[in-house]
Amino acid sequence: MKLILDTHTHSISSGHAYSTIQEMAEGAKNKGLKLMAVTDHAPKLPGACHIYHFWNLKVIPRIIHGVEILRGVEVNILDDQGTIDLDEDILTRLDLVIASLHDACIEPGTIEENTNALIGAMSNPYVHIIGHPGNPRYPIDIDRMVRAAKEKNVLIEVNNSSFHVRQGSKDNCTAIALKAKELGCRVVVGSDAHISYDVGKFDTVLEIFRRINMPEELVINASVEKLKNFLLEKGKKI
């Protein structure tokens, strides 16, 4: 399986990442990617972007180093109702929105509370992807979460970075991928790169996908057209 786009990357604007957007795009080009989404962290994460960052993303060129650029964000889920930390007036301006649980913004809860938080975020019409749901700090009901994602037409991310920075994620991510395969729920692979060298780094996820024989038709990264068609389904024309 060949993946040609990366939907989850962070530039130096995120506060704890280390490459410019130009450097990230060059990294994407070096990996043979056709498209990269810049999804810097939303304001509630300490050290992250000011709200003005997202107002002004329109200045970023659509093509950098031959790589198509999507202007996006990784928003923070703030409570078990799925509240996120950017308002509609900004979200409407963005191409791609990932919603994630981060322990600097929300304390881990019970399985029910954590699952409710993810499903609540999915109910936001501007959310396209649930980021790194395999994080073991936030145990979830995987069956319920994946079923909700399919029903609400939200992509579930299998996050390659989790295997290195969120210890214990591999079993959870494998279980999520297996459930997605069982239910026919579409997934997306994110590098979660915080430096240009990691853009398009999907090695551990691809190893899991090979082991479980993940159908390529369920993996959005296999085609730019697949991603754009999905976004069109969500009312976003790129």
C-alpha positions in Angstrom: 0.0 0.0 0.0 1.4 3.4 -1.0 0.3 6.5 0.9 0.7 9.8 -0.9 -0.6 12.4 1.5 -0.2 13.3 5.1 -3.1 14.9 7.0 -1.4 15.6 10.3 1.7 17.8 10.6 2.9 20.6 12.8 5.0 23.6 12.0 7.1 25.8 14.3 3.9 27.8 14.9 2.7 25.0 17.2 5.3 26.0 19.8 6.8 22.6 20.3 7.6 21.7 16.7 10.8 22.6 14.9 10.4 23.3 11.2 8.8 26.0 9.0 6.0 25.2 6.6 8.4 25.5 3.8 10.7 22.9 5.4 7.8 20.6 6.1 6.7 20.9 2.4 10.2 20.1 1.3 10.2 17.0 3.6 6.9 16.0 2.0 8.4 16.3 -1.4 11.4 14.3 -0.4 9.0 11.5 0.7 7.2 11.6 -2.6 4.0 13.0 -1.2 1.5 14.8 -3.3 -0.3 16.6 -0.5 0.3 17.8 3.1 -2.1 19.3 5.6 -0.6 21.8 8.0 -2.6 21.2 11.2 -1.0 23.3 13.9 -2.3 23.1 17.5 -5.3 25.3 18.5 -5.0 27.9 21.2 -5.9 26.0 24.4 -2.8 23.8 24.2 0.0 25.7 26.1 2.4 27.4 23.8 0.2 26.8 20.7 -1.0 29.2 18.0 -2.9 32.4 18.7 -6.3 32.6 17.1 -4.9 35.1 14.6 -2.7 32.3 13.1 -5.8 30.6 11.8 -7.5 33.7 10.6 -4.4 34.4 8.4 -3.8 30.9 6.9 -5.1 32.2 3.6 -1.6 33.6 2.9 -0.1 30.1 2.7 0.4 29.2 -1.0 -1.6 26.2 -2.2 1.5 24.6 -3.7 4.9 24.7 -2.0 7.9 22.7 -3.4 5.4 21.0 -5.7 3.3 19.7 -2.8 -0.4 20.7 -2.5 -1.0 22.3 0.9 -4.2 22.1 3.0 -4.7 24.8 5.6 -5.9 23.1 8.8 -5.9 22.8 12.6 -5.7 20.2 15.3 -8.3 21.4 17.8 -8.5 20.4 21.4 -11.4 18.5 22.9 -12.2 20.3 26.2 -14.9 18.2 27.9 -16.9 15.0 27.7 -19.5 16.8 25.5 -16.9 17.2 22.8 -16.5 21.0 23.0 -13.6 22.2 20.9 -11.5 25.3 21.2 -12.1 27.2 17.9 -15.4 28.7 16.8 -17.4 28.3 13.7 -16.3 31.6 12.2 -12.7 30.3 12.0 -13.5 26.6 11.3 -15.4 27.5 8.2 -12.2 29.1 6.8 -10.1 25.9 7.2 -9.7 22.9 4.8 -9.2 20.2 7.4 -10.0 19.9 11.1 -8.6 17.2 13.4 -10.1 17.0 16.9 -7.9 15.3 19.6 -7.7 14.7 23.4 -4.6 16.2 25.0 -3.9 15.9 28.7 -2.9 19.6 28.9 -6.5 20.5 28.0 -8.6 17.7 29.4 -8.0 15.2 32.2 -8.5 11.5 31.3 -11.9 10.3 32.4 -13.7 7.0 32.4 -14.1 4.8 29.3 -17.6 6.3 28.9 -16.5 9.9 29.4 -13.6 9.6 27.0 -15.8 7.9 24.4 -18.5 10.5 24.8 -15.9 13.2 24.3 -14.8 11.8 21.0 -18.3 11.2 19.8 -19.3 14.7 20.9 -16.5 16.1 18.8 -17.6 14.0 15.8 -21.0 15.6 16.0 -19.4 19.0 15.2 -20.0 19.4 11.4 -16.6 21.0 11.0 -14.6 18.1 12.4 -13.2 15.8 9.8 -10.8 13.5 11.7 -10.5 12.2 15.3 -6.8 12.4 16.1 -4.8 9.6 17.8 -7.8 7.8 19.5 -5.4 4.9 20.4 -3.8 6.9 23.2 -3.9 4.6 26.2 -4.2 7.6 28.6 -7.8 7.9 27.3 -9.3 4.4 27.3 -12.4 4.2 25.1 -15.1 1.9 23.9 -13.5 1.1 20.5 -16.6 -0.5 19.0 -18.9 2.4 20.0 -16.3 5.0 18.8 -15.8 3.4 15.4 -19.5 2.8 14.9 -20.2 6.5 15.6 -17.4 7.6 13.2 -19.0 5.5 10.4 -22.4 6.9 11.2 -21.3 10.5 11.3 -18.9 10.2 8.4 -15.7 11.2 10.4 -12.3 9.7 9.7 -10.5 7.8 12.4 -6.8 8.5 12.5 -4.2 5.8 13.0 -1.3 8.0 14.3 2.2 6.8 13.5 3.8 9.1 16.1 1.7 7.5 18.8 4.0 4.4 18.8 6.9 6.6 19.9 5.4 9.3 22.1 2.3 7.6 23.5 3.7 4.3 24.9 1.2 1.5 24.8 -0.7 2.7 21.8 0.1 -0.2 19.4 -2.4 -2.6 20.7 -5.1 0.0 20.8 -4.3 1.3 17.3 -4.4 -2.3 16.0 -7.7 -2.9 17.6 -9.1 0.3 16.1 -7.9 -0.6 12.7 -9.4 -4.1 13.0 -12.7 -2.7 14.1 -12.7 -0.2 11.2 -11.9 -3.1 8.8 -14.8 -5.1 10.3 -17.3 -2.3 10.0 -16.1 -0.7 6.8 -15.2 2.6 8.4 -12.7 4.8 6.6 -9.4 5.6 8.3 -6.6 8.1 7.7 -2.9 7.7 8.6 -1.2 10.7 10.2 2.5 11.2 10.8 1.8 13.8 13.5 5.2 15.2 12.4 6.7 17.9 14.5 9.9 18.2 12.4 10.3 18.0 8.6 12.1 14.7 8.6 9.0 12.9 10.0 6.5 14.1 7.4 5.1 11.1 5.6 6.6 8.7 8.2 4.0 5.9 8.2 6.2 2.8 8.8 4.6 1.4 11.9 1.1 1.9 10.8 1.8 0.3 7.4 3.3 -2.7 9.3 0.0 -3.0 11.2 -2.0 -2.6 8.0 0.0 -5.4 6.3 -0.4 -7.7 9.3 -4.2 -7.3 9.4 -4.7 -7.1 5.6 -6.3 -3.6 5.8 -8.3 -2.9 2.6 -6.7 -0.1 0.7 -10.2 1.3 -0.2 -10.7 2.2 3.5 -7.4 4.2 3.7 -7.9 7.8 2.6 -4.1 8.5 2.2 -3.9 6.2 -0.8 -5.4 8.9 -3.1 -5.7 12.7 -3.2 -9.0 12.3 -5.0 -10.3 10.1 -2.1 -9.5 12.8 0.4 -11.0 15.6 -1.7 -14.1 13.5 -2.3 -14.5 12.9 1.5 -14.1 16.6 2.2 -16.7 17.3 -0.5 -19.1 14.9 1.4 -18.5 17.1 4.4 -19.3 20.3 2.5 -15.7 21.4 1.9 -14.6 21.9 -1.7 -10.8 22.2 -2.2 
